[in-house]
C-alpha cells in the first residue's frame, strides 16, 4: 500500500492541497512512507467541533475541487474521498483560515488512454456512488466483505465484468457527500444515522436502494436538514446525481454560481463552535 501511494504521489507531482512525501524507508518488516505532518486534525473533527458556514464550506470546497482536478489531470482517480482523508494543515485561527491537505492515496488508481472504467468495490460507505455500491451487489446472492479489513473501508473486485463505473464521476459523488456533510453535519441519505443500527451488509444494501430510488433531498432521513441556499442545493443535486453520465464535471463545477459566490476577505467566514 505504501509503495502504491508513493508511486501515485510521484506521478501527481506537488500540489498545495496534496500531502507532501518526504522519504521512503525499507525496514525488515515493512515499507514506510514518511509524509508531511498536518497538525490541524481531520476535516471530520473540525466539522464536529464547529458549525461550518456556507462561506467556509465554499472555501473548503474550492481547495478540494482544485486538488481533485489536479489528480484527474494527472490521470489518477482518488477513489476514497472522505472526511477522514482530508487534513487541516495547521490549527486554524482568526487570522489564518483553514487550509486543507488530501492524504492517503493507497486506494487511488492511475489510468492510461481516455477511459477510466473500474469494476472494483472500493472506498468508504457513505461516500460511495451508487455505481460503486452496485459493483458489490450485482451478480451476487450475498454481498461479501473482508472481515480482516477496517470496518469503515472495503475493497473487493466484482465478479461481473460488465458492471463498471467511471472512477472520476465516483470521485465527484464523494465530493458531493463531503459538501453535504459540511453543510448539514450528516452524510447524504442519513447513512451515518441508520448504518450503526444495521449489519454492515444490510446497511450497504439499504444505502444502495435509497440512492437508486430517491434524491438526496427526498430520501428518508434527509428531512429536517439545516436550510441552505438555493444555489448550494442545486450544486448538491448535480454532484449527487444518480446517473453518472448526468453527474456534474469538474469543469462545470467551476462555472457553478455557488462555487463563484463572493467570499469574505480572508476566504471564509468564521465558524462557530458546535
C-alpha positions as CSV (number, residue, x, y, z in Angstrom):
1,X,0.0,0.0,0.0
2,X,2.8,2.4,0.9
3,X,4.6,1.6,-2.4
4,X,1.4,2.3,-4.4
5,X,0.8,5.6,-2.5
6,X,4.4,6.7,-3.2
7,X,4.0,5.9,-6.9
8,X,0.8,8.0,-7.1
9,X,2.3,10.9,-5.2
10,X,5.3,10.8,-7.6
11,X,3.1,10.7,-10.7
12,X,0.8,13.5,-9.4
13,X,3.8,15.8,-8.5
14,X,3.3,18.5,-5.9
15,X,0.1,20.4,-5.2
16,X,-0.6,22.8,-2.4
17,X,-3.5,20.6,-1.2
18,X,-1.9,17.2,-1.7
19,X,0.1,15.7,1.1
20,X,3.8,16.0,0.6
21,X,6.0,12.9,0.6
22,X,9.5,13.2,2.3
23,X,11.1,9.8,2.2
24,X,10.5,6.1,1.8
25,X,12.2,3.7,4.3
26,X,12.6,0.0,4.0
27,X,12.7,-1.9,7.3
28,X,13.0,-5.6,7.9
29,X,9.2,-5.7,8.4
30,X,7.6,-3.2,6.1
31,X,8.0,-0.3,3.7
32,X,7.4,3.1,5.4
33,X,6.3,6.3,3.7
34,X,7.2,9.5,5.6
35,X,4.7,12.3,4.8
36,X,4.1,15.9,5.7
37,X,2.8,16.5,9.2
38,X,-0.5,18.3,9.4
39,X,-1.3,19.5,12.9
40,X,-4.9,20.7,12.5
41,X,-6.6,17.3,12.6
42,X,-9.1,15.9,10.2
43,X,-12.0,17.7,8.4
44,X,-14.3,15.3,10.2
45,X,-13.1,16.5,13.6
46,X,-13.3,20.1,12.6
47,X,-16.9,19.8,11.3
48,X,-17.9,18.1,14.6
49,X,-16.4,20.9,16.6
50,X,-17.6,23.8,14.5
51,X,-20.7,24.7,12.6
52,X,-19.5,25.4,9.1
53,X,-21.0,28.4,7.3
54,X,-21.7,28.3,3.6
55,X,-18.8,30.7,3.0
56,X,-16.4,28.4,4.9
57,X,-17.8,25.3,3.1
58,X,-17.3,27.1,-0.2
59,X,-13.7,28.0,0.8
60,X,-13.0,24.3,1.7
61,X,-14.8,23.1,-1.4
62,X,-12.6,25.3,-3.7
63,X,-9.5,23.5,-2.2
64,X,-11.0,20.0,-2.7
65,X,-12.0,20.7,-6.3
66,X,-8.5,22.0,-7.1
67,X,-6.7,19.0,-5.7
68,X,-9.2,16.6,-7.3
69,X,-8.8,18.4,-10.7
70,X,-5.0,18.1,-10.3
71,X,-5.2,14.3,-9.7
72,X,-7.6,13.7,-12.6
73,X,-5.4,15.8,-14.9
74,X,-2.5,13.5,-13.8
75,X,-4.7,10.6,-14.8
76,X,-5.2,9.4,-11.2
77,X,-8.6,8.6,-9.7
78,X,-8.6,9.1,-5.9
79,X,-11.4,6.6,-5.1
80,X,-11.6,7.2,-1.3
81,X,-12.6,10.8,-0.8
82,X,-13.9,11.1,2.8
83,X,-13.7,13.4,5.8
84,X,-11.0,11.4,7.5
85,X,-8.7,11.7,4.5
86,X,-8.8,15.5,4.4
87,X,-6.5,17.1,6.9
88,X,-6.1,20.7,8.1
89,X,-2.5,21.8,7.5
90,X,-2.4,23.6,10.8
91,X,-4.7,24.6,13.6
92,X,-7.0,27.4,12.3
93,X,-7.0,30.9,13.8
94,X,-9.0,34.1,13.1
95,X,-6.2,35.5,11.0
96,X,-5.4,32.3,9.1
97,X,-8.4,30.4,7.6
98,X,-8.0,26.6,7.4
99,X,-6.0,25.1,4.6
100,X,-6.8,21.6,3.6
101,X,-4.5,18.7,2.6
102,X,-5.7,15.5,0.9
103,X,-3.8,12.4,2.1
104,X,-3.9,8.6,1.8
105,X,-3.6,7.7,-1.9
106,X,-3.4,4.0,-1.1
107,X,-6.6,3.1,-3.0
108,X,-6.0,5.6,-5.8
109,X,-5.7,4.2,-9.4
110,X,-3.9,5.5,-12.4
111,X,-5.1,5.0,-15.9
112,X,-3.9,5.4,-19.5
113,X,-5.9,6.4,-22.5
114,X,-9.1,8.3,-22.4
115,X,-11.3,6.0,-20.3
116,X,-11.2,5.3,-16.6
117,X,-13.6,2.4,-16.0
118,X,-13.4,0.4,-12.8
119,X,-15.2,-2.7,-11.5
120,X,-13.7,-2.7,-8.0
121,X,-15.8,-2.2,-4.9
122,X,-13.5,0.3,-3.1
123,X,-14.0,3.3,-0.9
124,X,-15.8,4.1,2.3
125,X,-19.5,3.5,2.9
126,X,-21.5,6.8,3.0
127,X,-19.2,8.3,0.3
128,X,-19.8,5.7,-2.4
129,X,-21.6,6.5,-5.6
130,X,-24.5,4.1,-6.5
131,X,-22.4,2.6,-9.3
132,X,-19.6,1.7,-6.8
133,X,-22.1,0.0,-4.4
134,X,-23.7,-1.8,-7.4
135,X,-20.3,-3.3,-8.2
136,X,-20.5,-5.3,-5.0
137,X,-24.1,-6.4,-5.2
138,X,-24.6,-7.2,-8.9
139,X,-24.4,-10.9,-9.7
140,X,-24.0,-11.9,-6.1
141,X,-26.7,-13.5,-3.9
142,X,-25.0,-12.3,-0.7
143,X,-22.5,-9.4,-0.6
144,X,-19.2,-10.3,0.9
145,X,-16.8,-8.1,2.9
146,X,-13.3,-8.8,4.2
147,X,-13.7,-9.3,7.9
148,X,-9.9,-8.7,8.4
149,X,-10.1,-5.2,6.9
150,X,-11.1,-1.9,8.6
151,X,-14.9,-2.0,9.0
152,X,-15.2,1.5,7.6
153,X,-13.4,0.7,4.3
154,X,-14.0,-2.2,1.9
155,X,-12.2,-3.4,-1.3
156,X,-13.3,-6.2,-3.5
157,X,-13.5,-6.9,-7.2
158,X,-16.9,-7.6,-8.7
159,X,-17.4,-10.9,-10.4
160,X,-19.4,-9.1,-13.1
161,X,-17.1,-7.6,-15.7
162,X,-19.9,-5.8,-17.3
163,X,-20.6,-3.8,-14.2
164,X,-18.1,-0.9,-14.5
165,X,-18.2,2.7,-13.5
166,X,-16.3,5.9,-14.2
167,X,-14.0,6.4,-11.2
168,X,-13.7,10.1,-11.9
169,X,-17.5,10.5,-11.6
170,X,-17.4,8.4,-8.4
171,X,-14.9,10.9,-7.0
172,X,-17.4,13.7,-7.9
173,X,-20.1,11.9,-5.9
174,X,-17.8,11.6,-2.9
175,X,-17.0,15.3,-3.2
176,X,-20.8,15.9,-3.0
177,X,-21.0,13.8,0.1
178,X,-18.3,15.9,1.7
179,X,-20.1,19.1,0.8
180,X,-23.3,17.6,2.1
181,X,-21.7,16.9,5.5
182,X,-20.1,20.3,5.7
183,X,-23.5,22.0,5.1
184,X,-25.8,19.6,7.0
185,X,-23.5,17.8,9.5
186,X,-24.6,14.4,8.3
187,X,-23.9,12.2,5.2
188,X,-26.4,12.0,2.3
189,X,-29.4,9.7,2.8
190,X,-28.8,9.7,6.5
191,X,-26.3,6.9,6.2
192,X,-24.4,7.8,9.4
193,X,-27.8,7.6,11.3
194,X,-29.0,4.2,10.2
195,X,-25.8,2.4,9.5
196,X,-24.9,1.8,13.2
197,X,-28.3,0.1,13.7
198,X,-27.9,-2.5,10.9
199,X,-25.5,-5.2,10.0
200,X,-22.8,-3.9,7.6
201,X,-24.1,-5.7,4.5
202,X,-27.7,-4.7,5.2
203,X,-26.7,-1.1,5.7
204,X,-24.9,-1.0,2.3
205,X,-27.9,-2.5,0.6
206,X,-30.2,0.0,2.2
207,X,-28.0,2.8,1.1
208,X,-27.9,1.5,-2.5
209,X,-31.7,1.2,-2.6
210,X,-32.0,4.8,-1.3
211,X,-29.5,6.2,-3.8
212,X,-31.3,4.4,-6.6
213,X,-34.9,5.3,-5.6
214,X,-34.6,8.8,-4.1
215,X,-32.8,12.1,-4.5
216,X,-30.7,13.2,-1.6
217,X,-33.4,15.7,-0.6
218,X,-36.3,13.3,-0.7
219,X,-34.6,10.3,1.0
220,X,-35.7,9.1,4.4
221,X,-33.6,10.8,7.0
222,X,-33.0,13.8,4.8
223,X,-35.9,15.8,6.1
224,X,-35.3,18.5,8.7
225,X,-31.8,19.4,7.3
226,X,-30.3,22.7,8.1
227,X,-31.6,25.3,5.5
228,X,-29.1,26.2,2.8
229,X,-29.2,28.5,-0.2
230,X,-30.9,27.5,-3.5
231,X,-27.5,27.6,-5.2
232,X,-26.0,25.2,-2.8
233,X,-29.0,22.8,-3.2
234,X,-28.6,23.0,-6.9
235,X,-24.9,22.1,-6.8
236,X,-25.7,19.2,-4.5
237,X,-28.4,18.0,-6.9
238,X,-25.7,17.8,-9.6
239,X,-22.9,16.4,-7.5
240,X,-25.2,13.6,-6.2
241,X,-27.0,12.8,-9.4
242,X,-27.7,9.1,-9.6
243,X,-26.8,8.8,-13.3
244,X,-23.0,9.2,-13.6
245,X,-23.3,10.4,-17.2
246,X,-25.5,13.3,-15.9
247,X,-23.4,14.0,-12.9
248,X,-21.6,17.3,-13.0
249,X,-18.0,17.5,-14.2
250,X,-15.2,19.5,-12.5
251,X,-15.3,22.0,-15.4
252,X,-19.0,22.6,-14.8
253,X,-18.5,22.8,-11.0
254,X,-16.1,25.7,-11.5
255,X,-18.7,27.5,-13.5
256,X,-21.5,27.0,-11.0
257,X,-22.9,30.1,-9.3
258,X,-22.4,28.7,-5.8
259,X,-18.8,27.9,-6.5
260,X,-18.3,31.5,-7.7
261,X,-20.1,33.2,-4.8
262,X,-18.2,36.2,-3.3
263,X,-16.2,35.2,-0.2
264,X,-15.1,37.4,2.7
265,X,-11.6,38.9,2.5
266,X,-9.9,36.0,4.3
267,X,-11.7,33.4,2.1
268,X,-14.2,32.3,4.6
269,X,-16.4,33.5,7.4
270,X,-15.5,32.5,10.9
271,X,-17.2,29.3,12.1
272,X,-19.0,28.9,15.4
273,X,-18.3,26.2,17.9
274,X,-20.7,23.2,18.0
